[in-house]
Amino acid sequence: MTGTETGTAAETGTGAPAAAAADLLYSEAENDLRAAVRSLLTDRCDPAAVIAGTESGRPYDADLWRALAADMGTAGLLVPEKLGGQGATAREAAVVLEELGRSAAPVPYLTSAVLAVEALLGCGTDSADVTELLAGIASGAITGAFVVPLSTAPGATPAITVRLASDGTLEGRASGVAGVAGADVLLVPAEGPDGYGLHAVETTEPGVTVAPQVSLDATRPVAEVTLAGVRARRLAGPDAAGAAVERALLAGAGLLASEQLGLAEWCLAETVRHTGERHQFNRPVGSFQALKHRLARLWLEIVSARAAARYAADCLAQGNPDAPVAVAVAQATCATTAVHAAEECVQLHGGIGMTWEHPAHLYLKRAKSAEIALGTPGRHRSRLAEAADLPAPPG
């Protein structure tokens, strides 16, 4: 699968091509991909199964992840074809994440197929270690995890909590890391004698400890990673490691917006369905004007969120220099929309929305945890203000 063209460049007066206009519509290939992923999730990821999985303490559904990542090949969407991937773009990955958000799917797609892959691509593909890891993730044979706190925003330098000793081993710990449970390879930023670097660590190496932490969203748990004299392979040195980390964070934040969009769309559709079926005074409660207004307002928010998420994915796909701004807009918009949609879903379902049996709580927890993942809405709004040279509000 290859990315589709999203615009035609026109020649400028200087002979340089103008930037291609963004096409926010879904292509036929993207719609086909959506249909395939939705079909799989409908069969293998019903809400009752997700709730049961969270009760069992499983970090994610291994069978579903194998079907999605290996059998369907979505884990390699962002990996070039020459390295064993699909050679697609962020637009296609965004479609997958929309569907995963719609199902609150307990799979490490964001952490492995996006964050880990983008970090590896940022290291350059000249290294045999990098290409081997990319091929393994693309095939679904291995799952990667990016050892940076999930709350880290693009443009913010992650706190250095791991250091590379002179003998080439890693020492330190990182908290609030997502996707570590069940991962095969950890990508660890660390400071060493030669400066900042990105390193690969096998989770089976002696000295690697993964301790689960209390997580609001049991479908995307976080953990503390401790490294005590662990052997590591350096993937990038000071010249590339910082850019690789930033690339991963930017892509992760931009594509997380698509997951939040899918989540909000499910909440709206489920709430419309419920209010159309539930009756009071011999009328569907959805026919009451007050509820109509609330759902209409939510629909308008989701339309805006879709435009923001699609533009962010398109900018990432094209390597558009506007990507940092587009990602900040998408996160500031989609994070708040997802939380609002999930809150309305719980409230407008009445008493049943507060029960454990109904899946509304899964979406509220995912929305609230995603709201602080890869930067809060306030952090992204501040970044937009900085880009526009606007002063911060007082206090």
N, C-alpha and C positions, 0 to 999 in steps of 0.2 A: 504494500500500500504506500502510495506516495502522496505528499501534500498537493492540494489543488491550487491552481493559480488564483489569486485573490484580487487582481487588478492589473491594469495595463499602464506601463510607464510611458509618459509622453516626453518628448525631447524638449529641453529648455533652450533658451536662446544661447546658452554657452555650450550646448552640445551634451550636457550631462543629463541623464535621465531623471525625471521628476519622481518623487515618491509615489508608489502605487497606492491607489485609493483602497481603503479597507472594504472588504465585502463581508458583512456580518451575517449573511444568509448561510444556511447549512447546505453544503454540496450534496450531490447524490451519494457519493462515497461516504460522507459523514453520516447521512441518514441510514445507509445500509449498516454501518458500524453500530450506530445507536440501536437499530432493530436487533442485531445479533446479541449485543451486550444485554439489552433489556430482556430478551428471551431467556438467556442464561440465568439472569438474576431472578426472573419470575419463577423459573423452575427450581432454583437452588438456594434462593435467599429470601424466603417468605418471612414476614415479621415474627411469626411464632418461633421459627428456627433461630433467628437473630437473638431474640429474648432468651431462649434456652441456652444459647452459646454464652451469653454474658453471665448467666447464672452458673455455668460450669467453670468459669474462670479461664476459658481458652483465650489466648491472645488474639487469634483470628481463625477463620474457617480455612483450614489447610486444603481441603478438597475443593472448595470454591476457588481459592487462590490458584491452585494448580490448573483448574479448568479455564480460568480467566487469563492467567499469565502465560501458561505453556500451551495448552490446547488451542486457545483462541489467538494467542500471540500478542496480546495487548501490552505485555511487559516490555516489548521491544519497539513500541511505536516511535519513541524518540531516538532510537539507536540506528545509525546509518546501515543501509543494506550490506555494505561491504564488511561490516562487523557482525553480521548475523541478525540484524534487526529488521524492522519494517520500513525504515526510511521515511516515516511520516513526520508530522509536525505537531506543534502544540495545539493546533486546532483539533486534530483527531484525539489527542490525549484529553482535551477539554470535554469532548463528547463522552468519552468513557467516564470521566469524573462526574459529569452531570448525572449519568445513570447510577453511579455508585452512591452519590448523594441522595438520589431519589429512593434508594433502597437501604440507606444507612449501612452499607455493606461492610462487614468486618474483615477487610483485606488490606494489606500494606501497599496499595498501589501508589498513593501519594509519596510515601516514604522511600519506596524502592524504585519504582518505575519512573518517578519524577525527580525527587531530591537526589537520590544516589546516582542516577543516570546523568543528570545535569552536572553534578559535581565531577563525575568522571570525564564527561565531555569537555569540561573546562580545563582539565589537566592536559588536554591534547591527546591525540591518538597515535603518537609515535612510540609510546611505551608499550612493551609487550604485556606488562602487568595490567595496564589500563584496558587494552583491547581484550584481554582474557576475561576481565571482570565484566566488561560491557557485553561480551558474547554470552557469558553465563547468565547475567540478569535477563538479557533479551530472550534466551531460550527457556527461561523459567527454572533452570537448574539450580540457581542460587538466588537468594533474596538479600538485598543490601539495605543498610541503614546508615543514615547520615548523623554522626554523633555531634549534634548541635542542639541545644534546647529548642523545643518546638516553638517557643514563644519568640525566638529571634526574628527580627524584621529585616527585610532587605535594606541595605544602606547602613546597618548597624554592625559594627565589628563584634563578633561573638567574644565573650570573655574567655581568656586563655586559661583553661583549667587542667590541661594535659600538657606535659612537657616530654621532649625527646632527650633521653640521656645520651651521654657520649658513646655508650656501647650499642646504641641503636634501638633501645627498648623504650617503651612508653610508660609513663607514670602519671597518675592523676585520676580525676573522676568528672563526669558530666551528668547533671540532673535534668529531668524533664524531657528526656529524649524519646521520641516516638518511633515505633516500628522496630525496636531492638529485639523484643521477644520473638523468637522464631527466626531471626535473621542469621545468615551464614557469614556475612562479611560486614565489618564496620569500617566506615570511612571517617577517620579521626583527624581533625585539624589540631596541630600541636606546635608549640614553640620549641626550637632546638638550638644547638650550638651554631648552626648555619642560618638560623632565622625561622620564619614561619613556613610550615609545610603541611601537606595533606598525606595521610598515611592509611594503608589498608591493613586491617587486623582480622584474622580468622577468629570467629567466636569460640572455636574449640581450643584455642591456644591457652596454655596454663597462665593463670593470672588474670583472666577475663571474668568479671563477675557482673551479672545483670540482676539488679534487685527491683522488682515491681514497686511502683509508687501508687498511692491512692489517686485514681483518675476519675473525673466526672463522667467521661465518655468511655465506657467499657469496650466499645467497638474500636477505639483507637487508644489503647493504653500507653502510658508513659512509664519510663523506668530510669533508674540511676545506673550508669555504667562506670565501673571501677576497673582501672588498668594498673596492674602491679608487676612491673618488669616484663611487659609483654613484647614479644618480637613483632616487628612491623615492617611493611614494605613501603618505601616512600614513593608516592605517585606524582607529587609536584613539589617543587621547592619554592623559595620566596618569590620568584619571578612569576609564578602562575597560581599558587595556592589561594591567595587572597581573591583573585578574580574568579577562581573556580567556586569558592564558597559563596561569593556574591551572586554568581550565575545561578547556583542551585536555589538560593533563597528567593531570588527574583522570580524564577520560573515556578517555584513552589507556591509562592503567594499569588501569582497570577492565575495558576490553574486551580488553586484552592477555591477561588471565586466561582469557578464553574461547578465545583461540588456543592458550594453553598447555594448556588442557583437551583440545582436539581433538588436539593433538600426543600427549598422554599416552594418549588412547583408542586412537589408531592404534598406538602402541608396544605396548600391552597386547594388542590384537587380533592384531597380527602375530606377537608372541611366542607367544601361545596357539596360533595356527595352526602355527607352525614346530615347537614342542615336541610338537604332536599328530601331526606327520608324520615327525619324525626318530626313528629307532628305535635303541635299544641293547639288547643282550641279548634281542632279539625282543620288545621292548616299546617303546611310544612314551615318549620321555623325559619327556613331560608327565604321565605316570602316576606318576612317582616322587614320593614324599610330600614330599621337601625342596623340589622345584620347585613342587609344588601350593601349599605354604605361602607361598612367595615371590610367586607370582602372585595368590593370594588376598589377601595383604596389600596388594599394589599395587592390586587392584580396590577394596578398601576406601578406600584413599587417593584414588582417582579419584572415587568416589562423594562423598566429602567435598568434593573440589575442585569437582565439578559444582555442588553446592549453594552453595558460596561464590561461584563465578563467576556463577551465575544470579542470586543475590541482588544482587550488585554491579551487574549489567546492569539488573535491575529497579529498583534505587534510582536509577540514572542516568536511566532512562526516565521515572520518575515525578517526578524532581526532589526526591527524598526527602532531607531534611537529614542522614539517616544515611549518605549516600553516601560521605563520606570514610572512615568506619570500615569500611563494607562493602568498599570498594576495597582498603583496607589488609589486611583479612582475606583477601580473594581473592588478592592478590598474594603475601602471606606463605605461603598454602596452595598455590596453583597453580604458582608458580615452582619450589618444591622438589619437588612431585609430578611435574612435567614432566621435571625432570632425573633423578629416580629412575627414572621409566618408561623414559627413553631409555637410561640406563645398564644397566638390566636387559635391555632389548631387545638391546643390543650384546653383553652377556655371555652371555645365554642362547641366542644364535644361534651361539655357539662361534666357530670360526675364520672362518666366512663373515661374521660380524658385524663383523669387523675389516677387511674388504676394501672397496675403493673402489666396487666394482660393486654391493654391497648398499646400499640407501638408509638403513640405520640411522645412518650417520654424519651424514647430513643432519639428522636429528631430534635427535641429540645436540648438534650445533653450534647448531641453532636454540634448543634448550632452554637451553643454557649462555649464549648471548648474550641471550636473553630474560630470563634470571634477573637480569641486571644492568641491563636496560632499564627506564626509568621507575621506578627505585628498586629496590634489592636487597631480598630478604626481611627481612634484618636492619633495614634502614631502615624498612620498613613495620611491623615489630614494635615498633620504637622509637616510631613514631607512635601505635600503639595504646596503648603504655604511657603516653605523654604524655596521651592522651585520657582514660585511666583514672586519671591522676594517680599512676602507679606510679613509684617511683624506678628509675633505671637501675642495672644490675648493676655491682658494683665493678670497677674496672680498665678 
